[in-house]
Amino acid sequence: MFVAGIQLFSCKRPAPPKAVVTVVDEENLPVEGATVIVRADSGRVIYLKSGMVLQDTAKTDANGQISYEFMYEAIYNVKATKLKTSNAGVDRSGTGVLILKEDETYEEKVKIRP
């Protein structure tokens, strides 16, 4: 008696690239309400998984974070700003870079300074 078995293998599609941006102040404390702009280099049109065209602008949460899910591997520029909240305060900003790869979550810490 001959028994033949066929085992089917399915190709697992890679998970889309993800990123978490954390904005901190000079003392490494999270900055809530910072404006984060993520954008591709000029001349390139890149899309978030939601279908939005990059440039994307959003505010950080209480942990100083914002999360993204993208469609493609790519490199993006990040700029974070927090405007002064009083007459005595100062505007603060910082920059970073996201390097996105499938099946990975890239974490970028952006320190904002006056």
C-alpha positions in Angstrom: 0.0 0.0 0.0 1.3 3.4 -1.0 0.2 6.5 0.8 1.1 9.9 -0.7 0.6 13.1 1.2 0.6 16.6 -0.1 1.5 19.3 2.2 0.4 22.7 1.1 2.5 25.7 2.1 1.1 29.2 2.0 3.3 32.2 1.7 2.9 34.5 4.6 2.5 38.1 3.4 4.9 40.4 5.4 3.3 42.8 7.8 3.3 46.4 6.8 6.0 48.7 8.3 5.1 50.5 11.5 6.6 53.3 13.4 6.3 54.9 16.8 7.6 58.4 17.3 8.3 59.5 20.9 8.8 63.2 21.5 10.8 64.1 24.7 12.1 67.3 26.2 15.7 68.1 27.2 15.2 66.1 30.4 13.9 63.0 28.4 10.4 63.5 29.7 7.5 62.8 27.2 5.9 65.9 25.6 2.2 65.7 25.3 0.5 67.7 22.5 3.6 68.1 20.3 3.0 68.5 16.6 4.7 65.8 14.6 5.1 66.0 10.8 6.1 62.9 8.9 6.9 63.4 5.2 8.8 61.8 2.4 11.5 63.7 0.5 10.0 66.2 -2.0 9.2 64.7 -5.3 8.1 61.4 -3.9 4.5 60.6 -3.2 4.2 57.9 -0.4 1.0 56.7 1.2 0.1 55.6 4.7 -1.7 52.3 4.9 -4.9 54.3 5.4 -4.4 55.8 1.9 -3.4 59.2 3.1 -0.7 61.0 1.2 2.3 61.8 3.2 2.8 64.6 4.6 0.9 63.7 7.8 0.6 66.0 10.8 -0.7 64.8 14.2 -0.3 65.5 17.9 1.4 63.3 20.5 -0.5 61.6 23.3 0.1 61.8 27.1 3.1 59.5 26.6 4.6 61.8 24.0 3.9 59.2 21.3 2.2 58.8 18.0 2.0 55.6 16.0 1.9 55.0 12.2 1.3 52.1 9.9 2.6 52.4 6.4 2.1 50.5 3.1 5.7 50.4 1.9 9.3 50.3 3.1 10.7 53.7 2.9 12.7 56.5 4.7 10.8 59.5 6.1 11.7 62.8 7.7 10.2 63.6 11.1 9.9 67.1 12.6 8.4 67.7 16.0 7.5 71.1 17.5 5.9 72.3 20.7 4.9 76.0 20.7 5.3 78.0 23.8 2.3 77.9 26.2 3.0 81.2 27.9 4.6 84.6 27.3 7.7 83.4 29.2 8.0 80.1 27.3 9.9 79.3 24.1 9.1 77.3 21.0 10.9 74.0 20.9 11.6 71.7 17.9 13.6 68.6 16.9 14.0 66.3 13.9 14.4 62.6 13.2 14.2 59.9 10.6 12.0 56.8 10.2 13.6 53.9 8.4 10.8 51.5 7.6 11.0 47.8 6.9 8.3 45.2 6.5 7.5 43.1 9.6 9.2 45.7 11.8 8.2 48.6 14.1 10.7 51.4 13.9 11.0 53.5 17.1 12.3 57.0 16.8 12.9 59.4 19.8 12.9 63.0 18.9 14.3 65.4 21.5 12.9 68.9 21.2 15.0 71.9 22.2 14.6 75.7 22.1 
